[in-house]
Amino acid sequence: QVQLVESGGGLVQPGGSLRLSCAASGSTLSINAMAWYRQAPGKERELVAAVTSGGILNYADSVKGRFTISRDNAKNTVYLQMNSLKPEDTAVYYCNAETMVVPGHLYDYWGQGTQVTVSS
């Protein structure tokens, strides 16, 4: 079992910045990769950024150059630094952890989500 708790969301003006945090607890040694997803009203949940167990980073084209994902393995925490925010970034942001409980068997855990609203 892995528990994920997001924090750092809020209201920010266009062009502003926010830093999201996701703290993992439980069977954290089983986590292979962590990621941030987001879901806007009426839209599908989409991948924003991910960091693999090998430290490889992956970003959605819409956030490249503006968002940065990072992790602190000692604290079992992943961060999403969001700069130059746009109204279209408004969404509920979800933390995701991919685990391998047994070899070859992957399972995803999700946080409760944190609201990010970009508006003037």
N, C-alpha and C positions, 0 to 999 in steps of 0.2 A: 504494500500500500504506500502510495505517495500522496502527500497533501501539498497543494500549491495555493499560495495566498498572494494576490496582486495588490499593489498600492501605487500611489503617485498620480492617479488620474485626476482630472479636474477641468475647469474652464480656463481657456487661454485665448488670447487674441491672435489673429493671423500674424504669422511671422515670429511668434513666440516659441518657447521651448518647454518641454516637460520631460521628466525622467521617470519611467515606470520601473518598478521593482517586482520581482517574483521570488519569494522565498519558498524553497522546497524542504519538506520534512518527511520523516518516515524512512522508507527504504531507498534513500538517496543514492546509495552505491549502485543501484540497478539502472540509473538514468544514463542513457546513451547520448541523447540530444535534447535540447530545449529550444523552444520557439515562441514567438508571439504571433497570434492571429488577431484579426479584428472582424467585426460584423456591424455594418451600418443597417439602419432600419430598412426592411424590405429587400435586403441583399444577402447573398451567400457569404458565409464565413470564408475569409481569405488569409493566406499566409502573408505575413508582413516581413518577418526576419527569423532566421534560425541559426543555431550554432551546433555543430555536430560534436561528437565525442572527441574527434581529432582536431577540433578548433577551426574547422572550415565554416565560413560564414556564407549565408545566402540571404538575399534581399529581393523583395518584390520590386519590379521596375519603377513603380510609382513612388517608392521611398528611397531609392538609391541616391546617395549623396546628401541625404537629409537625416536619415535615421542610422543609429549605430547600436548593434546588439553586442553585449559583452557578458561575461560570466565570471563569478568568483567561486571557484570550486570549494575553497575553504569554508565559505559561508553558505554554500548550496543555494546561491542566488544568481539570477540572471536579470540583466537590466536592458532597458530599451531607452536610449537617449534620442529624443525627437526634437529636431530643430527645424526652423523655417516652416512651422506648421501651417497647414492650409485648411479651409473649411471642409474639404473633402476627406480630411483625415478624421473627421468626427465619426466615432464608432465606439462600441464596447470592445475593449482589448482583452484578450484572453491569453494566459500563459499556458503553455503545453509542455509536457515532459514525456519523452519516449523512453520506455523501459524495456529491459530484456530480463524477464523473470527466470526463464530457462533458455538454453541456447536455441536460437532460431525463432523464438516466440516473442513478438513485440506487443506492447500494450501502451496506449496513450492515456495520460491523466490530464485533467483540465482544471484550471482555477475558476473562481466564481466570476471573474471579469471585473474590469474597472472602466468607468466611463471617461472618455476623452471628448471634450466638446471644444471646437475651435470656432469662435464667433466674435465679431466685433460688437 
